[in-house]
């Protein structure tokens, strides 16, 4: 009987590669960084990398493959980006074309894969600090919202920041700023605390993506830049082809969460 | 009578632009980030940006211009990268071809300018913490050394890390780690403390660049990744054309040092 949380990254990716696992990856290979995936043609790679560099809170770069190589040398040198995620989405000209579990047939020498930090790492750090994570408690997807905060554009890439929200007490919010500031590579400190309207969110109970969660009396909403941002922005450019992970079906790296803390 | 340290960045750059200042920029526009410059053809821009992203201690990115634009929009939107540094070096096929004070005649639509963090910012933070900076005390250039620490390659870009060295007591070294860890965008924490031979430096009194400085009894050498690294690595690729600042003649941004601290 496999305990997914106890697998090491190599074991977890192998399970996924041989198609013995097609579920979301939350909770697998505990303590290791999981990443969002965005694959783009080389022609767009400089602009997208520059976009990520200019918007590090939304687009924290974990690894970028050499053009044509499916191997993320720095974060998982034994992995293959084409087979080691449980579910992918293929977009053509900005429209979802297919959802599948292996993208080998789509891969070509012109492709560059970007691995971007996701919130799993800082949620782990929050939980270890006894800060509750409501969407986990309520077994829902994290609520996400389009904001009126503009990303810094780079070439053809531009658009609004998408944020995720976690409600907590004001005291916990201060601790959450401290805890997540240590992890700039996985979104870092919150971008906003409190009044949702100040960042263009009119109804906190109607997220643009994910599910609403309960905000209790005495709690404030705390907002973090969200990894959905770069995908939304890239989609807007309508690249001929773009491949991403399916929501929740992330890439598991060999990097430990704590290695990515700055202090 | 002009006091260079009291100028704001706009005033300092204007002085430079009209050729009323052709000296090194150390001490100008106090409190504002100064940056190393590297201009490369667009064809190399993705690989160089990826190299910087993979080697953030050596190559901390402050700003990157859009291809063909001489304006660093994020760090100094009123500046012109072609005229606002007191001295430039033009390299052709990896060889120094010319040193001049205005590169407008070289500029074309194919060029991308990279502004990379320099050590002035963290030296300012060290001084504010009463940590001595020997090369400033002795009025010399900081000693710099090639090491046996390999940078992480990206495409054609690869090579050893160059480090700068500042001697201090062991107690000061601990404080220096804390102080500079706050500034990952300007080289961040040291890469090595103590025995120079461990990183391939055989004679601490014979630096590869800059000048030797006195190491007093009871002091240890503390090594930081140095902004010379990306230039050395880029030169190795022998690009048809590459333009950099002349040593010490940096670009003055509108960004305050403290804005670039993570905590």
Interface residues (C-beta under 8 A of the other chain):
Chain A: X42 X45 X46 X49 X50 X53 X54 X61 X64 X66 X67 X74 X152 X154 X155 X181 X184 X188 X262 X263
Chain B: X42 X45 X46 X49 X50 X53 X54 X61 X64 X66 X67 X74 X152 X154 X155 X181 X184 X188 X262 X263
